[in-house]
Amino acid sequence: MKMLKILLVIFSILGCFSWPSMQSDSEIYIVQVESPESRIGIQSSRTDLESWYSSFLPKTIATTGSNEDQPRLIYSYHNVMKGFAARLSVEHVKEMQKKPGFISARPQRILFLHTTHSPSFLGLQQNMGLWRDSNYGKGVIVGVLDTGIYPDHPSFSDKGMPPPPAKWKGKCESNFTTKCNNKLIGARTFGQASETPLDDNGHGTHTASTIAGRFVDGANVNGNANGTAVGIAPLAHLAIYKVCDSFGCSDSDILAAMDAAIDDGVDILSLSLGGGSKAFYNDPIALGAYSATQRGILVSCSGANNGPYDSTLSNEAPWIMTVGASTIDRKLKATVKLGNRKEFEGESAFHPKGHNSAFFPLFDPALNATDFDSPYCGTGTLNDPDIKGKIVLCMAGGGYSRIEKGQAVKDAGGVGMIIYSSPDDGFTKFADAHVLPALYITYKDGIEILDYMNTTSKPIARLAFQGTIIGDKDAPVVAAFSSRGPSSASPGILKPDIIGPGVNILAAWPPSPDNKPTIKPNFFLASGTSMSCPHLSGVAALLKSAHPTWSPAVIKSAIMTTANIVNLANDPILDERLLPANIFAVGAGHVNPSKANDPGLVYDTRFKDYLPYLCGLNYTNRQVGNLLQRRVDCKQVKSIPEAQLNYPSFSITLGANSQIYTRTVTNTGDAKSSYNVEIGSPPGVSVIVKPSTLKFSKLNQKFKYQVTFSKRANSSNSGIVQGFLKWTSNKYSVRSPIAVVLDTTIGF
């Protein structure tokens, strides 16, 4: 069991891995093929395309082996790529490689899954502002690729909901035909091991209700965070695509779901899952998102939970909105007081009713431990009889969930638990509905408690639970786990794009598996970029409802250029160390939905510009063609450097030579308006913008400007510096962040 947990941790760090069959020599491959122009035209039927795919499957197979080993078509892809998923052996693939039109075949990979108060924290108020202007997201369809959904939760009631738009072509499968309604308009499953869209994990129910859950009064977890739960776009429609099970999310299923969602007619796709950074032509989410974006669908993705380390992002393509995670101004406060009267603050969603707040002895399971996992309070590792009647100090991590740790302590006879974080987690703290009195504290505080225990003959402590506290002026703070840039796949595009609420987020959850009857609907506190992504998906749905003609690039631009760069105390946004967060942690900043509704100017990335951008990444013709689903000759294309893409931010590596880039902005604000440029030059970098004034005379008018970046003579030789470029009028402020990596090896 311990070895399995260690392997799972390793796989999680790697982000994805091949999924071989354990019972046969065959496994599922994703196969890319050329589009046969001579036989299948642009308007060719799906029957023709599937016949073309089937022609690649080997016809003659060795007589040995079970039916499991026979070639079998799993999915035919029509939108996201030219190709299919099939169960094949290595011999089958070798035979297939000989056929004209074959491009590549690789085993499928497994990717991983990366609110009462957060709408209020984001400034959304009933009958006012963006909620009023967008009619709460009415008419917009959000597709959610996740673990499914629990349809009977009141968050998915359709009371007062209009029917879906006429363009909707999706369906409800399996036993969901009677569960779907005007809120939940589609539910399909793509997992090979699952036959129903029912959520047996909770993750998908949580993300879906965060996006578009209805108003539910009295939502709480053990009496904590009590209030009215509601999603960001409560009148938007939900289409559920179950692609994940207990083993993870296979990329063949993800591609099939995105393929279907495009046909079904969704407006937004939300994916709180991903793997490690990969070249875009070899990244299934980037492939699917490219085709979706081409059809006007905004794709919102979690940026991964591998922070606070640099270059740990997933889902980095410029046509994806990449979302990082931050805190909200709500704390679920709990404290531990030591026998020496020192007190430390943590967080917990434990229900304090009947809790004995007396002092109890403290116990360190790392002392005299016979099991490697004992300091982590791993399941079955706490065998010391001295634990009985004591508060146990547990290390975070080790491959065990925080709830599992508490259960292990309780099973061993402990009366309480203190979890202290790892050193790199800083001040990020998690609130969980523990099975015994417990709280989560920082590493620094944990070490101080350990010092007290090691210098005191009879160390004691007591736990107290103060409950919900609103008004943390440091919020939003970047979560320690939120993955950071710079992007590995494309360093010239600043990622993440944006951050949003992702720590201790309350949202809908399926009932407990013990099937105990419950009067109240279930809610759960969860943390991760999986939680911040659906907040941004919901904001995108509101903007799409308020501005139906806005493209995915315009919606993303509006969100980015209006983002907050200060916290509630009006100081720069902080990271998990409570130090000013750098640009690769926050991207453009923290989402401000109301300002995004009226941005003034937008950067509309033309879809045709992705071709010269991809050629500029030095991809081969075939690699670019895989994304575009057509033949490409980059020699015939005037390629552009990454930073030349018309993106709402700048990310450059600067050497001795100056670099010049252009941007085009479109007027969506006042018809007659004038904007002046304001420059916050990164330290050691000269930034010159021409022209310095933009004068518009009508809506949708476009103006181009040029930016020259030069290294100053007195600048440092290396390092990362940041600044901004901002266009301001009497009414609007349109900000683009600037990230510069100084490199003396360039330009000589």
Secondary structure by P-SEA (a helix, b strand, c coil): caaaaaaaaaaaaacbbbbbbccccbbbbbcccccccccccccccaaaaaaaaaaaccccccccccccccccccccccccccbbbbbccaaaaaaaaacccccccccbbbbccccccccccccccccccccccccccccbbbbbbccccccccccccccccccccccccccccccccccccccccbbbbccccccccccccaaaaaaaaaaccccccccccccccccccccccccbbbbbbbccccccccaaaaaaaaaaaaaacccbbbbccccccccccccaaaaaaaaaaaabbbbbbbccccccccccccccccccbbbbbbcccccccccccccccbbbbbccccccccccccbbbbbbcccccccccccccccccccccccccbbbbbbccccccaaaaaaaaaaacccbbbbbbccccccbbbbcccccccccccaaaaaaaaaaaaacccccbbbbbbcccccccccccccccccccccccccccccccccccccbbbbbbccccccccccbbbbbbbbcaaaaaaaaaaaaaaaaaacccccaaaaaaaaaaaccccccccccccccccccccccccccccccccccccccbbbbccccaaaaaaaaacccaaaaaaaaccccccccccccccccccccbbbbbcccbbbbbbbbbbbcccccbbbbbbbbccccbbbbbcccbbbbccccbbbbbbbbbbbccccccbbbbbcbbbbbcccbbbbbbbbbbbbccccc
